[in-house]
Amino acid sequence: MGLSIRAYARHRGVSHVAVKKAIDTGRITPLPDGTIDPEQADAQWAKNTVHPRTAVPPKASPRARAPEEGGASLPTNLGTGLGTGGATLLQARTVNEVLKAKIRQVELAEKKDELVDRARAIAHVFKLARAERDAWLNWPGRAAPMLAARLGLDEHALHVALDAAVREHLAELGEIVPRIDA
């Protein structure tokens, strides 16, 4: 017969909730009668519990020291919190809080109508550019009669020349790729 959950919690120096959580997650296994064998549970607790790592102080950082002559170099990911070069829990929480603050700023800007919907803006610019193009395509037809009368030229020949020049110019403008920076 083993210890109760509360008695084992006192033995470990943790709360009974931590012991229940360890049982629920399978880190320790109770005996068939629901009690806990302290020796077996201590071994399972040590084996199955990941202890939080703390950052290495800057002066003791292995990256700051050069490897000793003839000695092996130290891994560069020590003190990062994760074995693969990840962030510590504190760094991850900081990044998370910064991200939440940025999201709140965007939401506030949306509520203040300070933001423009990208798709609507692009559609509006396209509509304006098409209207500008159409106005230029119609211009030779309106301007040719007035210019031909002033200059004493053939109206049809002037209209054809102006139309060709405007279309050539619009074709050059159509080759320009707009750059939209975010």
Backbone as a chain_set.jsonl record, in Angstrom:
{"seq": "MGLSIRAYARHRGVSHVAVKKAIDTGRITPLPDGTIDPEQADAQWAKNTVHPRTAVPPKASPRARAPEEGGASLPTNLGTGLGTGGATLLQARTVNEVLKAKIRQVELAEKKDELVDRARAIAHVFKLARAERDAWLNWPGRAAPMLAARLGLDEHALHVALDAAVREHLAELGEIVPRIDA", "coords": {"N": [[0.86, -1.184, 0.0], [0.541, 2.208, -0.888], [1.188, 5.775, -0.732], [-1.262, 8.379, -0.195], [-2.6, 10.755, -2.6], [-2.359, 13.386, -1.638], [-0.552, 12.956, 0.478], [1.673, 12.05, -0.935], [2.156, 14.348, -2.397], [2.982, 16.108, -0.359], [5.304, 14.722, 0.355], [6.804, 15.082, -2.028], [6.933, 17.804, -2.061], [5.234, 19.426, -3.475], [2.102, 20.672, -4.841], [-1.093, 19.022, -4.36], [-2.53, 19.158, -6.655], [-0.615, 19.298, -8.662], [0.377, 16.722, -8.512], [-1.906, 15.262, -9.233], [-2.159, 16.181, -11.828], [0.185, 15.145, -12.915], [-0.402, 12.453, -12.798], [-2.675, 12.36, -14.46], [-1.554, 13.101, -16.927], [0.123, 11.023, -17.361], [2.708, 10.957, -16.419], [3.391, 9.892, -13.989], [2.465, 6.762, -12.492], [-0.235, 5.498, -10.681], [-0.74, 3.019, -8.088], [-2.706, -0.037, -8.364], [-4.728, 0.24, -6.414], [-5.072, 2.949, -6.297], [-3.372, 4.414, -4.732], [-0.024, 5.783, -4.255], [3.188, 4.617, -4.972], [5.949, 5.803, -3.441], [8.76, 5.582, -4.131], [8.808, 4.456, -6.707], [7.217, 6.374, -8.054], [8.764, 8.68, -7.657], [10.984, 8.091, -9.253], [9.747, 7.885, -11.769], [8.755, 10.488, -11.97], [11.099, 12.026, -12.079], [12.166, 11.041, -14.45], [10.187, 11.587, -16.413], [9.561, 14.281, -16.321], [10.049, 17.433, -17.631], [12.389, 19.767, -16.94], [12.335, 23.286, -16.531], [14.541, 25.307, -18.443], [17.016, 27.702, -17.725], [18.252, 30.865, -18.831], [21.689, 31.318, -19.647], [23.806, 33.386, -17.784], [25.05, 36.502, -19.179], [27.905, 36.901, -18.82], [28.827, 34.338, -18.39], [28.299, 33.047, -20.684], [28.655, 30.504, -23.082], [29.159, 31.139, -25.712], [30.506, 33.498, -25.606], [33.006, 32.909, -24.681], [36.144, 31.832, -25.868], [37.056, 28.679, -27.256], [39.193, 26.505, -25.395], [42.683, 25.964, -26.011], [43.288, 23.15, -27.917], [41.075, 21.93, -26.861], [37.661, 20.765, -27.179], [35.192, 22.551, -29.019], [32.419, 24.389, -27.661], [28.87, 23.745, -27.905], [26.809, 26.006, -29.753], [24.211, 26.491, -29.064], [23.617, 26.455, -26.37], [21.888, 27.425, -23.454], [19.757, 28.612, -24.701], [17.24, 27.768, -24.273], [15.92, 25.853, -25.777], [16.872, 22.826, -27.335], [17.315, 23.037, -30.068], [18.076, 25.561, -30.774], [16.067, 27.353, -30.184], [13.832, 29.751, -28.585], [13.778, 31.035, -25.21], [11.285, 30.51, -22.687], [10.538, 32.953, -21.6], [11.388, 34.716, -23.621], [9.737, 33.856, -25.697], [7.227, 34.483, -24.638], [7.493, 37.256, -24.53], [7.709, 37.917, -27.255], [5.191, 37.071, -28.023], [3.543, 38.87, -26.588], [4.303, 41.294, -27.762], [3.406, 40.846, -30.361], [0.646, 40.634, -29.877], [0.154, 43.271, -29.071], [0.684, 44.654, -31.449], [-1.34, 43.629, -33.066], [-3.554, 44.642, -31.71], [-3.109, 47.365, -32.227], [-3.545, 47.465, -34.996], [-6.235, 46.677, -35.085], [-7.38, 48.834, -33.724], [-6.744, 50.916, -35.485], [-8.288, 50.096, -37.639], [-10.866, 50.435, -36.562], [-10.877, 53.191, -36.302], [-11.05, 53.935, -38.89], [-8.663, 54.319, -40.313], [-7.318, 52.676, -41.955], [-6.974, 51.23, -45.22], [-8.733, 49.104, -47.352], [-6.975, 46.757, -49.085], [-7.66, 45.359, -51.5], [-9.862, 46.832, -52.405], [-8.63, 49.303, -52.789], [-6.785, 48.726, -54.833], [-8.58, 48.014, -56.864], [-9.851, 50.469, -57.187], [-7.741, 52.137, -58.073], [-7.191, 50.84, -60.48], [-9.582, 51.341, -61.842], [-9.44, 54.16, -62.03], [-7.121, 54.422, -63.633], [-7.967, 53.186, -65.987], [-10.017, 54.936, -66.749], [-8.45, 57.206, -67.244], [-6.889, 56.27, -69.385], [-8.931, 55.831, -71.315], [-9.817, 58.467, -71.658], [-7.565, 59.62, -72.878], [-7.491, 58.116, -75.238], [-9.776, 59.066, -76.496], [-9.151, 61.704, -76.92], [-7.65, 62.476, -79.364], [-9.73, 62.419, -81.313], [-11.352, 64.534, -80.476], [-9.583, 66.707, -80.43], [-8.322, 66.836, -82.955], [-10.012, 68.061, -85.083], [-10.091, 70.806, -84.231], [-7.352, 71.523, -84.098], [-6.561, 70.989, -86.763], [-8.042, 72.926, -88.158], [-6.915, 75.287, -87.112], [-4.23, 75.025, -87.904], [-4.392, 74.573, -90.582], [-4.397, 72.02, -91.752], [-4.985, 68.657, -93.059], [-7.813, 67.231, -91.671], [-8.416, 64.481, -91.194], [-5.913, 63.195, -91.604], [-4.393, 64.408, -89.58], [-5.824, 63.495, -87.341], [-5.35, 60.708, -87.502], [-2.547, 60.675, -87.156], [-2.251, 61.824, -84.588], [-3.714, 59.949, -83.074], [-2.186, 57.623, -83.434], [0.204, 58.432, -82.183], [-0.679, 58.844, -79.531], [-1.566, 56.262, -78.832], [0.842, 54.845, -79.02], [2.28, 56.095, -76.977], [0.663, 55.403, -74.752], [1.032, 52.642, -74.813], [3.709, 52.467, -74.084], [3.518, 53.454, -71.473], [1.994, 51.406, -70.396], [3.795, 49.369, -70.082], [5.163, 49.875, -67.806], [5.731, 48.664, -64.631], [3.889, 48.852, -61.772], [5.049, 49.545, -58.458], [4.129, 48.493, -55.432], [4.564, 49.206, -52.218], [4.425, 47.787, -48.999]], "CA": [[0.0, 0.0, 0.0], [1.353, 3.396, -1.043], [0.738, 7.037, -0.135], [-2.357, 9.06, -0.883], [-2.133, 11.831, -3.494], [-1.938, 14.512, -0.798], [0.647, 12.57, 1.223], [2.773, 12.052, -1.888], [2.428, 15.757, -2.717], [3.809, 16.61, 0.753], [6.593, 14.047, 0.212], [7.508, 15.711, -3.157], [7.027, 19.252, -1.856], [4.42, 20.077, -4.508], [0.678, 20.656, -4.502], [-1.771, 17.796, -4.772], [-2.977, 19.384, -8.032], [0.517, 18.928, -9.512], [0.429, 15.261, -8.514], [-3.038, 14.801, -10.039], [-1.83, 16.489, -13.217], [1.205, 14.18, -13.327], [-1.1, 11.173, -13.001], [-3.537, 12.508, -15.638], [-0.74, 13.165, -18.141], [0.869, 9.779, -17.493], [4.104, 11.069, -15.986], [3.532, 8.89, -12.926], [1.331, 5.83, -12.496], [-0.616, 5.05, -9.336], [-0.928, 1.587, -7.888], [-4.091, -0.416, -8.694], [-5.694, 0.711, -5.41], [-5.172, 4.399, -6.382], [-2.311, 5.052, -3.953], [1.204, 6.006, -5.015], [4.439, 4.097, -4.421], [6.817, 6.972, -3.531], [10.023, 5.327, -4.823], [8.512, 4.29, -8.134], [6.715, 7.646, -8.559], [9.896, 9.615, -7.717], [11.784, 7.747, -10.424], [8.971, 8.273, -12.952], [8.671, 11.958, -11.976], [12.39, 12.528, -12.554], [12.362, 10.623, -15.833], [9.172, 12.103, -17.335], [9.313, 15.71, -16.147], [11.017, 18.316, -18.267], [12.638, 20.9, -16.065], [12.563, 24.498, -17.336], [15.93, 25.75, -18.518], [17.169, 29.142, -17.565], [19.287, 31.423, -19.703], [23.017, 31.449, -19.075], [24.136, 34.804, -17.651], [25.903, 36.951, -20.273], [29.338, 36.716, -18.575], [29.159, 32.921, -18.412], [27.813, 32.498, -21.943], [29.683, 29.731, -23.772], [29.471, 31.787, -26.976], [31.396, 34.624, -25.346], [34.348, 32.404, -24.412], [36.788, 31.074, -26.946], [37.432, 27.34, -26.778], [40.579, 26.403, -24.948], [43.577, 25.351, -26.981], [43.284, 21.695, -27.897], [39.809, 21.42, -26.346], [36.542, 20.777, -28.125], [34.383, 23.77, -28.912], [31.125, 24.18, -27.028], [27.759, 23.989, -28.811], [26.379, 27.411, -29.713], [22.818, 26.642, -28.672], [23.425, 26.321, -24.929], [21.28, 28.574, -22.796], [18.707, 29.219, -25.51], [15.94, 27.302, -23.824], [15.562, 24.668, -26.521], [18.045, 22.198, -27.885], [17.493, 23.324, -31.489], [18.337, 26.976, -31.002], [14.827, 28.107, -30.014], [13.794, 30.822, -27.598], [13.359, 30.676, -23.866], [9.87, 30.783, -22.444], [10.394, 34.395, -21.41], [11.494, 35.347, -24.942], [8.528, 33.512, -26.444], [6.125, 35.289, -24.095], [7.725, 38.64, -24.948], [7.33, 37.989, -28.66], [3.738, 36.939, -28.056], [2.941, 40.121, -26.115], [4.548, 42.316, -28.79], [2.495, 40.536, -31.452], [-0.703, 41.02, -29.443], [0.084, 44.734, -29.092], [0.589, 45.072, -32.847], [-2.686, 43.271, -33.526], [-4.468, 45.634, -31.131], [-2.916, 48.619, -32.956], [-4.214, 47.339, -36.284], [-7.678, 46.687, -34.825], [-7.751, 50.207, -33.391], [-6.679, 51.699, -36.725], [-9.471, 49.719, -38.417], [-12.036, 51.075, -35.951], [-10.781, 54.635, -36.557], [-11.071, 54.083, -40.348], [-7.362, 54.796, -40.77], [-6.761, 51.683, -42.873], [-7.656, 51.088, -46.495], [-8.784, 47.723, -47.812], [-6.032, 46.646, -50.206], [-8.358, 44.954, -52.726], [-10.672, 47.977, -52.872], [-7.713, 50.344, -53.265], [-6.265, 48.288, -56.128], [-9.684, 48.133, -57.823], [-10.077, 51.895, -57.434], [-6.63, 52.617, -58.901], [-7.4, 50.269, -61.811], [-10.692, 52.091, -62.45], [-8.926, 55.488, -62.38], [-6.186, 54.278, -64.749], [-8.756, 52.892, -67.186], [-10.68, 56.185, -67.138], [-7.404, 58.054, -67.816], [-6.574, 55.715, -70.707], [-10.051, 56.102, -72.219], [-9.821, 59.903, -71.961], [-6.495, 59.865, -73.845], [-7.877, 57.521, -76.522], [-10.813, 59.924, -77.081], [-8.629, 63.054, -77.141], [-7.36, 62.812, -80.769], [-10.982, 62.675, -82.023], [-11.844, 65.868, -80.108], [-8.59, 67.755, -80.688], [-7.906, 66.893, -84.37], [-10.696, 69.081, -85.885], [-9.69, 72.16, -83.833], [-5.961, 71.738, -84.493], [-6.498, 71.015, -88.231], [-8.56, 74.229, -88.6], [-5.923, 76.311, -86.75], [-2.965, 74.855, -88.613], [-4.664, 74.419, -92.004], [-4.002, 70.666, -92.136], [-6.072, 67.71, -93.312], [-8.337, 66.776, -90.369], [-8.275, 63.017, -91.057], [-4.491, 62.856, -91.475], [-3.975, 64.831, -88.231], [-6.46, 62.578, -86.38], [-4.624, 59.425, -87.568], [-1.212, 60.875, -86.576], [-2.404, 61.999, -83.13], [-4.176, 58.682, -82.511], [-1.028, 56.711, -83.415], [1.143, 58.907, -81.159], [-1.271, 58.597, -78.201], [-1.554, 54.806, -78.58], [2.237, 54.474, -78.775], [2.62, 56.58, -75.634], [-0.058, 54.565, -73.775], [1.684, 51.321, -74.799], [4.922, 52.623, -73.262], [3.09, 53.566, -70.069], [1.482, 50.096, -69.978], [4.915, 48.478, -69.777], [5.675, 50.206, -66.474], [5.156, 47.801, -63.577], [3.806, 49.636, -60.528], [5.623, 48.916, -57.263], [3.313, 48.835, -54.258], [5.247, 48.807, -50.987], [3.524, 47.646, -47.856]], "C": [[0.897, 1.235, 0.0], [0.763, 4.592, -0.317], [-0.461, 7.585, -0.899], [-1.77, 10.175, -1.754], [-1.617, 13.004, -2.667], [-0.66, 14.188, -0.021], [1.859, 12.549, 0.279], [3.142, 13.481, -2.277], [3.295, 16.381, -1.623], [5.214, 16.023, 0.668], [7.428, 14.714, -0.894], [7.738, 17.196, -2.933], [6.291, 20.029, -2.933], [2.963, 20.038, -4.071], [0.052, 19.342, -4.965], [-2.291, 17.923, -6.214], [-1.858, 18.997, -9.009], [0.624, 17.407, -9.602], [-0.699, 14.704, -9.373], [-2.759, 15.041, -11.523], [-0.793, 15.501, -13.747], [0.573, 12.82, -13.589], [-1.931, 11.244, -14.287], [-2.743, 12.514, -16.943], [0.129, 11.924, -18.327], [2.326, 9.874, -17.09], [4.393, 10.13, -14.827], [2.292, 7.998, -12.96], [1.029, 5.395, -11.068], [-0.716, 3.522, -9.277], [-2.389, 1.246, -8.199], [-5.131, 0.079, -7.684], [-5.801, 2.238, -5.384], [-4.129, 5.132, -5.562], [-1.033, 5.121, -4.796], [2.396, 5.429, -4.271], [5.466, 5.221, -4.555], [8.116, 6.727, -4.296], [9.818, 5.217, -6.332], [8.076, 5.631, -8.738], [7.842, 8.68, -8.648], [10.746, 9.357, -8.963], [11.058, 8.159, -11.713], [8.92, 9.802, -13.084], [9.965, 12.548, -12.554], [12.593, 12.211, -14.038], [11.43, 11.354, -16.797], [8.892, 13.598, -17.214], [10.434, 16.506, -16.79], [11.175, 19.536, -17.364], [12.896, 22.136, -16.913], [14.024, 24.898, -17.29], [15.963, 27.248, -18.334], [18.307, 29.602, -18.432], [20.603, 31.521, -18.949], [23.315, 32.931, -18.928], [25.129, 35.229, -18.721], [27.393, 36.715, -20.051], [29.744, 35.257, -18.7], [28.738, 32.264, -19.72], [28.922, 31.736, -22.66], [30.05, 30.355, -25.121], [30.475, 32.91, -26.785], [32.83, 34.17, -25.109], [34.878, 31.669, -25.625], [37.129, 29.7, -26.414], [38.912, 27.307, -26.422], [41.406, 25.69, -26.005], [43.52, 23.835, -26.826], [41.982, 21.115, -27.391], [38.727, 21.491, -27.404], [35.739, 22.056, -27.931], [33.023, 23.419, -28.322], [30.015, 24.412, -28.039], [27.251, 25.424, -28.644], [24.949, 27.574, -29.247], [22.582, 26.439, -27.175], [22.785, 27.584, -24.377], [20.199, 29.234, -23.621], [17.333, 28.734, -25.115], [15.514, 26.026, -24.535], [16.813, 24.111, -27.169], [18.305, 22.534, -29.346], [17.691, 24.797, -31.758], [17.095, 27.832, -30.855], [14.945, 29.149, -28.927], [13.437, 30.28, -26.221], [11.894, 31.006, -23.723], [9.644, 32.276, -22.288], [10.468, 35.129, -22.748], [10.245, 35.074, -25.769], [7.337, 34.326, -25.948], [6.262, 36.749, -24.508], [7.309, 38.829, -26.4], [5.81, 37.931, -28.796], [3.057, 38.243, -27.634], [3.136, 41.244, -27.131], [3.588, 42.103, -29.962], [1.062, 40.925, -31.097], [-0.87, 42.534, -29.482], [-0.046, 45.244, -30.521], [-0.791, 44.772, -33.415], [-3.699, 44.265, -32.98], [-4.337, 46.98, -31.834], [-3.641, 48.584, -34.298], [-5.726, 47.379, -36.104], [-8.161, 48.091, -34.501], [-7.738, 51.089, -34.638], [-7.861, 51.369, -37.629], [-10.709, 50.404, -37.882], [-12.051, 52.576, -36.204], [-10.859, 54.946, -38.051], [-9.794, 54.705, -40.877], [-6.726, 53.843, -41.767], [-7.61, 51.605, -44.135], [-7.607, 49.616, -46.888], [-7.963, 47.616, -49.096], [-6.742, 46.311, -51.515], [-9.187, 46.113, -53.282], [-9.779, 49.079, -53.421], [-7.166, 49.983, -54.643], [-7.352, 48.409, -57.197], [-9.943, 49.596, -58.175], [-8.985, 52.478, -58.335], [-6.784, 52.086, -60.327], [-8.489, 51.036, -62.554], [-10.231, 53.482, -62.88], [-7.993, 55.419, -63.587], [-6.935, 53.987, -66.047], [-9.472, 54.148, -67.682], [-9.67, 57.146, -67.786], [-7.037, 57.581, -69.227], [-7.677, 56.036, -71.713], [-10.111, 57.577, -72.606], [-8.741, 60.221, -72.994], [-6.844, 59.275, -75.206], [-8.937, 58.367, -77.232], [-10.277, 61.308, -77.455], [-8.313, 63.368, -78.609], [-8.633, 63.121, -81.572], [-11.545, 64.051, -81.718], [-10.881, 66.97, -80.536], [-8.253, 67.913, -82.17], [-8.672, 67.947, -85.175], [-10.26, 70.509, -85.545], [-8.261, 72.465, -84.294], [-5.821, 71.836, -86.021], [-6.979, 72.366, -88.762], [-7.543, 75.331, -88.308], [-4.672, 76.248, -87.636], [-3.144, 74.705, -90.129], [-4.226, 73.071, -92.531], [-5.241, 69.829, -92.429], [-6.5, 67.11, -91.97], [-8.121, 65.277, -90.176], [-6.811, 62.61, -90.854], [-3.973, 63.237, -90.087], [-4.543, 63.893, -87.177], [-5.71, 61.25, -86.342], [-3.252, 59.566, -86.902], [-1.288, 61.024, -85.057], [-2.803, 60.682, -82.466], [-3.008, 57.69, -82.408], [-0.042, 57.126, -82.325], [0.616, 58.628, -79.753], [-1.23, 57.108, -77.876], [-0.129, 54.306, -78.298], [2.663, 54.88, -77.362], [1.93, 55.733, -74.558], [0.548, 53.16, -73.7], [2.958, 51.373, -73.962], [4.566, 52.707, -71.786], [2.586, 52.234, -69.528], [2.577, 49.118, -69.623], [5.509, 48.749, -68.402], [4.959, 49.348, -65.454], [5.103, 48.627, -62.297], [4.377, 48.85, -59.354], [4.835, 49.412, -56.061], [4.02, 48.295, -53.039], [4.243, 48.765, -49.854], [3.96, 48.559, -46.745]], "O": [[1.865, 1.323, 0.755], [-0.054, 4.446, 0.592], [-0.653, 7.299, -2.08], [-0.586, 10.494, -1.652], [-0.556, 13.555, -2.962], [0.214, 15.043, 0.124], [2.947, 12.983, 0.657], [4.32, 13.787, -2.464], [4.243, 17.105, -1.927], [6.199, 16.729, 0.881], [8.633, 14.895, -0.722], [8.631, 17.787, -3.54], [6.669, 21.151, -3.269], [2.632, 19.439, -3.047], [0.584, 18.649, -5.832], [-2.468, 16.92, -6.905], [-2.13, 18.43, -10.067], [0.932, 16.871, -10.666], [-0.483, 13.78, -10.157], [-3.084, 14.205, -12.367], [-0.879, 15.068, -14.896], [0.981, 12.114, -14.511], [-1.907, 10.321, -15.102], [-3.208, 11.987, -17.953], [0.802, 11.791, -19.35], [3.107, 8.969, -17.384], [5.509, 9.627, -14.693], [1.219, 8.416, -13.395], [1.924, 4.975, -10.335], [-0.77, 2.844, -10.304], [-3.223, 2.146, -8.29], [-6.283, 0.312, -8.047], [-6.527, 2.787, -4.555], [-4.004, 6.351, -5.678], [-0.974, 4.586, -5.903], [2.597, 5.709, -3.089], [5.83, 5.571, -5.678], [8.539, 7.601, -5.053], [10.556, 5.805, -7.122], [8.525, 5.985, -9.828], [7.885, 9.468, -9.592], [11.172, 10.293, -9.64], [11.668, 8.709, -12.63], [9.029, 10.338, -14.187], [9.933, 13.443, -13.399], [13.131, 13.028, -14.785], [11.85, 11.708, -17.899], [8.055, 14.123, -17.948], [11.613, 16.277, -16.522], [10.208, 20.24, -17.07], [13.604, 22.053, -17.917], [14.667, 24.839, -16.242], [15.047, 27.964, -18.739], [19.221, 28.836, -18.738], [20.619, 31.779, -17.745], [23.094, 33.682, -19.878], [25.964, 34.428, -19.14], [28.094, 36.36, -20.998], [30.879, 34.961, -19.074], [28.816, 31.042, -19.847], [30.019, 32.266, -22.83], [31.15, 30.121, -25.622], [31.219, 33.238, -27.709], [33.768, 34.942, -25.309], [34.139, 30.97, -26.319], [37.459, 29.56, -25.236], [39.749, 27.967, -27.038], [40.88, 24.905, -26.795], [43.685, 23.308, -25.725], [41.789, 19.902, -27.479], [38.865, 22.196, -28.404], [35.624, 22.571, -26.819], [32.541, 22.295, -28.465], [30.195, 25.21, -28.959], [27.261, 25.979, -27.545], [24.503, 28.705, -29.05], [21.437, 26.265, -26.76], [23.119, 28.691, -24.802], [19.754, 30.328, -23.274], [16.338, 29.27, -25.603], [14.814, 25.2, -23.95], [17.722, 24.867, -27.515], [19.422, 22.333, -29.823], [17.487, 25.24, -32.888], [17.072, 28.953, -31.364], [16.034, 29.4, -28.409], [12.864, 29.198, -26.094], [11.327, 31.71, -24.558], [8.656, 32.808, -22.794], [9.699, 36.06, -22.986], [9.75, 35.962, -26.463], [6.532, 34.804, -26.746], [5.266, 37.408, -24.802], [6.63, 39.8, -26.732], [5.222, 38.661, -29.594], [2.092, 38.668, -28.269], [2.235, 42.056, -27.338], [3.026, 43.061, -30.493], [0.346, 41.484, -31.929], [-1.923, 43.029, -29.883], [-0.812, 46.174, -30.776], [-1.346, 45.577, -34.162], [-4.604, 44.688, -33.699], [-5.337, 47.673, -32.023], [-4.278, 49.562, -34.69], [-6.427, 48.036, -36.875], [-9.232, 48.499, -34.95], [-8.63, 51.918, -34.821], [-8.385, 52.25, -38.311], [-11.522, 50.906, -38.658], [-13.122, 53.174, -36.31], [-10.744, 56.108, -38.441], [-9.835, 55.529, -41.791], [-5.699, 54.167, -42.363], [-8.81, 51.881, -44.113], [-6.569, 48.965, -46.77], [-8.235, 48.311, -50.075], [-6.451, 46.923, -52.542], [-9.207, 46.344, -54.491], [-10.127, 49.722, -54.411], [-7.09, 50.84, -55.523], [-7.079, 48.857, -58.311], [-10.22, 49.921, -59.329], [-9.285, 53.232, -59.26], [-6.53, 52.817, -61.284], [-8.348, 51.345, -63.737], [-10.583, 53.942, -63.966], [-8.068, 56.271, -64.472], [-6.561, 54.502, -67.101], [-9.53, 54.401, -68.885], [-9.995, 57.821, -68.763], [-6.892, 58.388, -70.145], [-7.395, 56.462, -72.833], [-10.419, 57.905, -73.752], [-8.98, 61.019, -73.9], [-6.525, 59.876, -76.233], [-8.984, 58.377, -78.462], [-10.91, 62.012, -78.242], [-8.681, 64.447, -79.074], [-8.61, 64.004, -82.429], [-12.15, 64.68, -82.587], [-11.311, 68.044, -80.957], [-7.927, 69.018, -82.604], [-8.028, 68.691, -85.914], [-10.077, 71.333, -86.441], [-7.995, 73.546, -84.82], [-5.058, 72.662, -86.521], [-6.398, 72.901, -89.707], [-7.324, 76.21, -89.142], [-4.134, 77.273, -88.057], [-2.163, 74.708, -90.873], [-3.729, 72.983, -93.654], [-6.368, 70.207, -92.111], [-5.684, 66.558, -91.231], [-7.688, 64.848, -89.107], [-6.518, 61.762, -90.012], [-3.207, 62.487, -89.482], [-3.849, 63.527, -86.228], [-5.458, 60.718, -85.26], [-2.834, 58.676, -86.161], [-0.495, 60.43, -84.328], [-2.28, 60.341, -81.406], [-2.868, 56.999, -81.399], [0.493, 56.271, -81.618], [1.379, 58.22, -78.877], [-0.892, 56.733, -76.754], [0.074, 53.448, -77.44], [3.316, 54.117, -76.65], [2.556, 55.384, -73.557], [0.571, 52.557, -72.627], [3.256, 50.438, -73.219], [5.233, 52.103, -70.946], [2.729, 51.955, -68.338], [2.322, 48.132, -68.932], [6.278, 47.936, -67.889], [3.729, 49.307, -65.415], [6.138, 49.057, -61.788], [4.207, 47.633, -59.27], [4.871, 50.594, -55.718], [4.081, 47.083, -52.832], [3.337, 49.594, -49.764], [3.329, 48.59, -45.688]]}, "num_chains": 1, "name": "protein.A"}
